[in-house]
Amino acid sequence: MSDVEEKSLIDVEVDDRIQVTKGEYKGEKASVINIYNNTIAVCFDTIKQKDGTSLRTVVKHDSYKKI
């Protein structure tokens, strides 16, 4: 598959809102901060780290839905 075809399958852009549908963070809402081939990097709204900053992690493309 070419890069153009792969990118057309990804329906989110930076700053879009998503909700995790699978895994440890199921049900959590987040903002997209970067897009990769197999995953997206997100910043969660309500999950905070010990220092008070929002948790950032990556989520596979089949594990979220755009909201």
Secondary structure, DSSP 8 states (H G I E B T S, - for coil): --HHHHHHH----TT-EEEE-SSTTTT-EEEEEEE-SSEEEEEEEEEE-TTS-EEEEEEEGGGEEE-
